[in-house]
Every structure is written in structure tokens, then in C-alpha cells.
């Protein structure tokens, strides 16, 4: 058995010792040839490779013989030229630019709805909470705090009290389900569903959503009430549409089988209503022009009406702003005969009653006929019109001019007989 291996070097032969197992250590060979990977030898014009395995070159099948081995070296790589290197770099850059960039898309988290104690929402809220516990892997000791973050008002205070009493999350969910469940009877819920109609001006989408909520609320109480829930919901939706033409159109399509489900029927009604609104609704500029012209026409009508009221007609007498006289009709000043004041405040020269009567400047109304006054406590008869004889008329005295001297007053004051002669009774 050989104790060494002959390796052909450059101009000389090197001998490398073998270990006790008859193998050549690769480290011993690489001490002389750093890039050595094994040994080669020629046999029948063929090259036989003795590779190194795990740092050890094991002997060939026929053992180490006195043959001459050569070192197995890696193939030399020629360094690329500058032009070739530049072309390779450019091709790699083009591949990187043309390669679609990988994008990391984060799915948005579902927003959890809060619960404020409204009737009919507790079932959906509890289902969402249970799914959230599984999705986020919420520990059991933290599920109570997680639940409190989505409660408001009375339910939150009640859950706090239950947590203080060391109640489990299952008991809390059962309490919420029993306390806030829908307590209306099935008949009342059915009445609310069947009486729902589209209000004037209400969008089709809002009407459909509210109708579906009422139907789900009804079916949760009694799932076996309707054998064909979708057909019942679709027919009730058609009956509640406010527009006559849209209602007839939906009914025809549903009866012919063109539309079979409530979802398809709702989408058709929404699209139809949208087309009608876009067709009938004018543009903003056109509507603004219409409003401006209408306001201008109204303003012109108001101006014309005010002008007609302020301008008097041809046959109408002009209105006077003079105040009506405050003195009695048919009476005037006994001194000057003018109206507007009395003799006490007259500024004309004082004249006697005789002069005033002779001037005839005051046309006195004919005085009523008087008779002698009946005796005291005697009532006048009914068949004869009698008047109580008043004192002297104001125009005849006995003191017609209080500011005149007494001598002139006596001369101006006629006697009672003269007054009767001038105005004889009937």
C-alpha cells in the first residue's frame, strides 16, 4: 500500500503523504496549490477525476498506484473587456426597468360598528364581536376591554357592572342578546314590513335598504314565515314604488322572468331613476338663467302695480291732505262771519249784532219753530210737535258780545219780543 501520492508540478514532482486511512487531505494539497479541487490521472487516453469530498480525497477504485497525478484546478475565467462589461450592465439595467415592481398591498381592516342599545342591532353586533375575537386573536382576559371600546351609553355601563362582578364574556354576550333583542311580536313586525311604501321624493336606494332591514328583522323572529323570502321581498318592493311608470316597468320585467332576484330588481330601479333624474334636471347655467328671468319679470310686475297705485286716474279727484275742520258744520265766527274760529278769538274789529246782521255776511240756517214752553212738569203732547223754548239764541244775546262795553251790549241785545217777531213760530 502506497504511503504517498506523486503529483506532477511545474518542472518537478511533488509527493504528498497519505493518512492512516489511505486518503489524501485536501488541506495538504491546497498548501501547495491553493485552488486545487482534486486530482486527475490518465488511463486509456481518458482523463479520470478523483474529486475531493468533504476536504478528503479518497483513493480511486483500484487504489493509489505508482502513476503520476495532476492537480484538478478550476477553469480560468477571462475577465471581460470594458465594452462587454458595459453591455452586460446595460442589459441588466434594462431587465430591471422592464420588470414590474412588486407592490405590497395591505388589506384595510373592517371598521367595527358601535352598539348604543338600539333594538334589532344586537344580533349583528355580537356576531361582529365574535368574529373580531378570532380574527385578531384577542386573549380571553382582554376580550372584556375590547368589547367596552365598541359600546356606548347604557350597554357600556351594564357591561362594566358585569365585568366588575367577574362575569365571563359568554355570560355578557348572553345578557346583551336577551336584554336588547327585538321584543315586538311577529304580527307587528309583519305589519311594519307590509305597510312600507316609498315616500314622495325618497331615493329608491334608501327605500330598498329600509325595506330589506325590516324584512330581515321579521325573518329573524320567524324564519319559517315565508317559504320564498326573496320573492316576497321583490314583490313587496315593487308594490311600494311611488312612481307609477317605474312600478309597472318593474312588475312587467319580474313577471316575464327577465329579472328574477330582489338585487337585480333594485339595481334596475336605481339605474332607471338615475336616468330619469338626469334627463329632467336642467343644467346649472340654464336653471340660473330661468330663475333670473323669472325674478326680473316679478320685479317688473311689482313696479307697475306700485306705479298704478301711486298715480291717480283721470276721473278721480286728487286727494287733499287738509285736515277736516274741527268746528261744527254750519257755524262760524259771529263777529266776522268767517269759518275757522269763534267770536271769542276773532281778531277783526268788534261790531254790533245789528251791523253784522245787516251785512248779511253769514247765511244762517233756518231756525226751527219754537212754541212757548209748557208749564213745568207738563209733558208735551204726541200729536203736536212742540219744542222747549231755549234761552236766547247765541246770535241774539242776551250777551252776544261779552267783550263789548255794557252800554253797547244793552243796545245790541234785542228783546224777547223782537226775536219772536223776526222768527215767528208756526
Secondary structure as the mmCIF struct_conf table of DSSP 4:
data_model
#
loop_
_struct_conf.conf_type_id
_struct_conf.id
_struct_conf.beg_label_comp_id
_struct_conf.beg_label_asym_id
_struct_conf.beg_label_seq_id
_struct_conf.end_label_comp_id
_struct_conf.end_label_asym_id
_struct_conf.end_label_seq_id
BEND BEND1 UNK A 3 UNK A 3
STRN STRN1 UNK A 4 UNK A 8
BEND BEND2 UNK A 10 UNK A 12
STRN STRN2 UNK A 13 UNK A 17
TURN_TY1_P TURN_TY1_P1 UNK A 20 UNK A 21
BEND BEND3 UNK A 22 UNK A 22
STRN STRN3 UNK A 24 UNK A 25
HELX_RH_AL_P HELX_RH_AL_P1 UNK A 26 UNK A 32
TURN_TY1_P TURN_TY1_P2 UNK A 34 UNK A 35
STRN STRN4 UNK A 36 UNK A 43
TURN_TY1_P TURN_TY1_P3 UNK A 44 UNK A 45
STRN STRN5 UNK A 46 UNK A 53
TURN_TY1_P TURN_TY1_P4 UNK A 54 UNK A 55
STRN STRN6 UNK A 56 UNK A 57
TURN_TY1_P TURN_TY1_P5 UNK A 61 UNK A 62
BEND BEND4 UNK A 66 UNK A 66
STRN STRN7 UNK A 69 UNK A 69
STRN STRN8 UNK A 70 UNK A 73
HELX_LH_PP_P HELX_LH_PP_P1 UNK A 74 UNK A 76
HELX_LH_PP_P HELX_LH_PP_P2 UNK A 78 UNK A 81
HELX_RH_AL_P HELX_RH_AL_P2 UNK A 82 UNK A 98
BEND BEND5 UNK A 99 UNK A 99
HELX_LH_PP_P HELX_LH_PP_P3 UNK A 100 UNK A 102
HELX_LH_PP_P HELX_LH_PP_P4 UNK A 105 UNK A 114
STRN STRN9 UNK A 115 UNK A 115
TURN_TY1_P TURN_TY1_P6 UNK A 119 UNK A 120
HELX_RH_AL_P HELX_RH_AL_P3 UNK A 122 UNK A 135
TURN_TY1_P TURN_TY1_P7 UNK A 136 UNK A 137
HELX_RH_3T_P HELX_RH_3T_P1 UNK A 140 UNK A 142
HELX_RH_AL_P HELX_RH_AL_P4 UNK A 143 UNK A 148
TURN_TY1_P TURN_TY1_P8 UNK A 149 UNK A 150
STRN STRN10 UNK A 151 UNK A 151
TURN_TY1_P TURN_TY1_P9 UNK A 153 UNK A 153
HELX_RH_AL_P HELX_RH_AL_P5 UNK A 154 UNK A 164
TURN_TY1_P TURN_TY1_P10 UNK A 165 UNK A 166
HELX_RH_AL_P HELX_RH_AL_P6 UNK A 169 UNK A 179
BEND BEND6 UNK A 180 UNK A 181
BEND BEND7 UNK A 184 UNK A 184
HELX_RH_AL_P HELX_RH_AL_P7 UNK A 186 UNK A 194
TURN_TY1_P TURN_TY1_P11 UNK A 195 UNK A 195
HELX_LH_PP_P HELX_LH_PP_P5 UNK A 198 UNK A 199
TURN_TY1_P TURN_TY1_P12 UNK A 200 UNK A 201
HELX_RH_AL_P HELX_RH_AL_P8 UNK A 204 UNK A 221
TURN_TY1_P TURN_TY1_P13 UNK A 223 UNK A 224
BEND BEND8 UNK A 225 UNK A 225
BEND BEND9 UNK A 227 UNK A 227
HELX_RH_AL_P HELX_RH_AL_P9 UNK A 229 UNK A 239
TURN_TY1_P TURN_TY1_P14 UNK A 240 UNK A 240
BEND BEND10 UNK A 242 UNK A 242
HELX_RH_AL_P HELX_RH_AL_P10 UNK A 244 UNK A 256
TURN_TY1_P TURN_TY1_P15 UNK A 257 UNK A 257
BEND BEND11 UNK A 258 UNK A 258
BEND BEND12 UNK A 261 UNK A 261
HELX_RH_AL_P HELX_RH_AL_P11 UNK A 262 UNK A 280
BEND BEND13 UNK A 281 UNK A 281
HELX_LH_PP_P HELX_LH_PP_P6 UNK A 282 UNK A 283
HELX_RH_AL_P HELX_RH_AL_P12 UNK A 284 UNK A 310
BEND BEND14 UNK A 311 UNK A 311
HELX_LH_PP_P HELX_LH_PP_P7 UNK A 312 UNK A 313
TURN_TY1_P TURN_TY1_P16 UNK A 314 UNK A 315
BEND BEND15 UNK A 316 UNK A 316
HELX_LH_PP_P HELX_LH_PP_P8 UNK A 317 UNK A 319
HELX_LH_PP_P HELX_LH_PP_P9 UNK A 322 UNK A 325
BEND BEND16 UNK A 327 UNK A 327
HELX_LH_PP_P HELX_LH_PP_P10 UNK A 328 UNK A 328
TURN_TY1_P TURN_TY1_P17 UNK A 329 UNK A 330
TURN_TY1_P TURN_TY1_P18 UNK A 334 UNK A 336
BEND BEND17 UNK A 339 UNK A 341
HELX_RH_3T_P HELX_RH_3T_P2 UNK A 343 UNK A 345
BEND BEND18 UNK A 348 UNK A 348
HELX_LH_PP_P HELX_LH_PP_P11 UNK A 349 UNK A 350
HELX_RH_AL_P HELX_RH_AL_P13 UNK A 353 UNK A 359
TURN_TY1_P TURN_TY1_P19 UNK A 360 UNK A 360
BEND BEND19 UNK A 362 UNK A 362
HELX_LH_PP_P HELX_LH_PP_P12 UNK A 364 UNK A 369
HELX_LH_PP_P HELX_LH_PP_P13 UNK A 372 UNK A 375
TURN_TY1_P TURN_TY1_P20 UNK A 376 UNK A 377
HELX_LH_PP_P HELX_LH_PP_P14 UNK A 379 UNK A 381
BEND BEND20 UNK A 382 UNK A 384
BEND BEND21 UNK A 391 UNK A 392
TURN_TY1_P TURN_TY1_P21 UNK A 394 UNK A 396
BEND BEND22 UNK A 398 UNK A 400
TURN_TY1_P TURN_TY1_P22 UNK A 402 UNK A 403
BEND BEND23 UNK A 404 UNK A 404
HELX_RH_AL_P HELX_RH_AL_P14 UNK A 406 UNK A 412
BEND BEND24 UNK A 413 UNK A 413
HELX_LH_PP_P HELX_LH_PP_P15 UNK A 414 UNK A 415
HELX_RH_AL_P HELX_RH_AL_P15 UNK A 416 UNK A 422
TURN_TY1_P TURN_TY1_P23 UNK A 423 UNK A 423
#
